[in-house]
Every structure is written in structure tokens, then in C-alpha cells.
Amino acid sequence: MNTQTPPTTKTLHLQIHGRVQGVYFRQSMLQEAHYLAVSGWVRNRSDGSVEAVVQGAPAAVEAMVRWAHRGPELAHVERVEIADGSGSYSNFEITD
């Protein structure tokens, strides 16, 4: 029987593919992260995808992943690659 308590913070690395640049994806993700109290970062990649690290309460991080599969209204998300992330973040920001 596992008696360990679940971690209070979850960190995931996301790579979002599809029509996700030039559609306010990063700004929309920033707003969603603030709403969900998730920290981390988001940036455009040269291959046309968007990359992000999201960190926070497990339920909030899962909500952020669900949002990433939809994105903002003008986006067309084809797929989201999800991996364990690392680091410690105090806010959410758009990086270059």
C-alpha cells in the first residue's frame, strides 16, 4: 500500500503543434496561466510550434494541458507533446 502524499507541485513541458503562431497563443496562454495560478513560461519555436513549461497544483496544471489542446479561438492545435518538466518558477512569462 502506498502511503505517500501526492506532490503539491507538478511541472510539465509542452510542445504544441499546429497553427499556433500568429494567433495570440502565447498571450492567451499567459492569461490562462494567471487565471489558473500556474507558473512557468511560453515561447515560439523556429519550427512553428509553441513550447511551454507549466508548474503548479496538479489540478491546475492538468487544466492548463486541456487548454493547450484547444488554444485560443484562432489556433488550430494538431497535437501536444507532454513530458515531465523541471525548474522552479514564481510567475508565468512569455520568453523569446
matplotlib code that plots the C-alpha trace (Angstrom):
import matplotlib.pyplot as plt

x = [0.0, 1.4, 1.0, 3.0, 1.1, 0.9, 3.3, 1.9, 3.5, 3.5, 5.8, 5.2, 7.0, 4.6, 5.3, 2.2, 2.0, -0.4, -1.5, -0.3, 1.9, 0.4, -2.9, -2.2, -1.4, 1.3, -0.7, -3.8, -1.7, -0.3, -3.8, -5.0, -1.9, -2.7, -6.3, -5.3, -2.4, 0.2, 3.8, 6.4, 6.9, 5.9, 7.7, 7.6, 10.0, 11.6, 9.8, 6.4, 5.4, 4.9, 6.9, 5.9, 6.7, 3.8, 4.1, 1.6, -1.0, -1.7, -5.3, -4.3, -1.5, -4.0, -6.4, -3.6, -2.9, -6.5, -6.5, -3.3, -5.1, -7.7, -5.7, -7.2, -10.1, -7.9, -5.5, -5.7, -3.9, -2.9, -1.1, 0.5, 3.7, 3.8, 6.9, 8.0, 9.4, 11.9, 12.8, 11.2, 9.1, 7.5, 5.3, 4.3, 6.0, 6.4, 10.1, 11.9]
y = [0.0, 3.4, 5.9, 8.7, 12.0, 13.4, 16.2, 19.6, 20.9, 19.4, 20.6, 19.6, 20.5, 21.1, 21.4, 22.5, 21.8, 23.2, 26.7, 28.1, 31.1, 34.5, 33.6, 35.1, 31.7, 32.9, 35.9, 33.7, 31.1, 33.8, 34.9, 31.3, 30.7, 33.8, 32.6, 29.1, 30.4, 28.4, 29.5, 28.8, 30.2, 30.0, 30.8, 30.4, 27.9, 28.3, 25.1, 26.9, 25.2, 26.8, 25.4, 25.9, 24.8, 24.9, 24.4, 24.5, 22.5, 19.2, 20.1, 23.5, 22.0, 19.4, 22.3, 24.1, 21.0, 20.7, 24.4, 23.8, 21.1, 23.9, 27.1, 30.5, 30.9, 31.4, 28.5, 25.0, 22.6, 19.4, 17.8, 18.5, 16.6, 16.3, 15.4, 15.9, 19.4, 20.7, 24.0, 26.3, 29.3, 32.1, 33.6, 32.9, 34.8, 34.9, 34.4, 34.7]
z = [0.0, -1.0, 1.8, 0.2, -0.2, -3.7, -4.7, -4.2, -7.4, -10.8, -13.7, -17.3, -20.6, -23.5, -27.2, -29.1, -32.8, -35.5, -36.4, -33.1, -34.0, -35.1, -33.3, -29.9, -28.5, -26.1, -24.8, -24.4, -22.5, -20.3, -19.4, -18.7, -16.6, -14.5, -14.1, -13.0, -10.8, -12.9, -13.2, -16.0, -19.4, -23.1, -26.3, -30.1, -31.6, -35.0, -36.3, -35.9, -32.7, -29.3, -26.3, -22.7, -19.1, -16.7, -13.0, -10.2, -8.3, -10.2, -11.0, -12.3, -14.5, -15.9, -16.7, -18.5, -20.6, -21.5, -22.5, -24.6, -26.6, -27.7, -27.5, -28.4, -30.8, -33.9, -33.2, -34.7, -32.4, -34.1, -31.2, -27.8, -26.8, -23.0, -20.9, -17.3, -16.7, -14.3, -12.6, -10.2, -11.3, -9.4, -12.2, -15.8, -18.7, -22.4, -23.4, -26.7]

ax = plt.figure().add_subplot(projection="3d")
ax.plot(x, y, z, "-o")
ax.set_aspect("equal")
plt.show()
